[in-house]
Amino acid sequence: TDVELYVQEPSGETCNTFHNKTVSGGMMSRNFSRGYGPQEYVLRQAVSSTDTSTFKVTVKLFSSMQKWTGTTIFVNIYTYFGNPDKEQQTNYTVRLDNDKQEQLVATVQFLHNLSSVLSS
């Protein structure tokens, strides 16, 4: 099974395994197309102190050998990772049944250094 993670940044630029570094510094981990991921997107600073930023997190089932049962994808979104006072984790479970199917998992907004995760 090959699942792709896409993160659309506020600029409109999308980070994924095919375009794994963005102008703003976003980076996607290498692609594990023959086995169990994970894929990770990281960005050191999501927003300056005066901006509002929105990120869209999407998963796509690129291909699967599980034609009859579908594929279950676990998505964990961390904001302010490593900051014990602000760190938050939001978990999602997504089920995709067909090759090339994609689904918006969450929209993450940063408002003047506060974050909120909005479900799709």
Residue pairs with C-beta under 8 A, 6 or more apart in sequence:
1 61
1 63
1 64
1 65
1 66
1 71
2 31
2 33
2 34
2 61
2 62
2 63
2 64
3 37
3 39
3 59
3 60
3 61
3 62
3 71
3 73
3 96
4 16
4 17
4 31
4 39
4 59
4 60
4 62
5 16
5 17
5 28
5 39
5 41
5 57
5 58
5 59
5 75
6 14
6 15
6 16
6 56
6 57
6 58
6 59
6 60
6 102
7 14
7 15
7 16
7 26
7 28
7 41
7 55
7 56
7 57
7 58
8 14
8 55
8 56
8 58
9 15
9 22
9 24
9 26
9 43
9 53
9 55
10 51
10 53
10 54
10 55
11 22
11 23
11 24
13 19
13 22
13 23
13 24
13 26
15 21
15 22
15 26
15 27
15 28
15 41
16 28
17 28
17 29
17 30
17 31
17 39
19 28
20 27
20 28
20 29
20 30
21 27
21 28
22 43
24 43
25 43
25 44
25 45
26 41
26 42
26 43
27 41
27 42
27 43
28 39
28 40
28 41
29 38
29 39
29 40
29 41
31 39
32 38
32 39
33 62
41 57
46 53
46 55
46 79
46 110
46 115
47 53
47 110
47 111
47 112
47 113
49 112
49 113
50 112
51 110
51 112
52 109
52 110
52 111
52 112
53 109
53 110
54 107
54 108
54 109
54 110
55 107
55 108
55 109
55 110
56 104
56 106
56 107
56 108
57 75
57 77
57 104
57 105
57 106
57 107
57 108
58 102
58 103
58 104
58 105
59 73
59 75
59 94
59 96
59 102
59 103
59 105
60 96
60 100
60 101
60 102
60 103
61 71
61 73
61 96
61 97
61 98
61 99
61 100
61 101
61 102
62 99
62 100
63 99
64 70
64 71
64 96
64 99
70 95
70 96
70 97
71 95
71 96
71 97
72 93
72 94
72 95
73 93
73 94
73 95
73 96
74 91
74 92
74 93
74 94
75 91
75 92
75 93
75 94
75 105
75 106
76 89
76 90
76 91
76 92
77 89
77 90
77 91
77 92
77 105
77 106
77 108
77 117
78 87
78 88
78 89
79 86
79 87
79 88
79 108
79 110
79 115
79 117
80 86
80 87
80 88
80 115
81 87
86 115
88 115
88 117
90 106
90 117
92 105
92 106
92 119
94 103
94 105
96 102
96 103
103 120
104 120
105 120
106 117
106 118
106 119
106 120
107 117
107 118
107 120
108 115
108 116
108 117
108 118
109 115
109 116
109 118
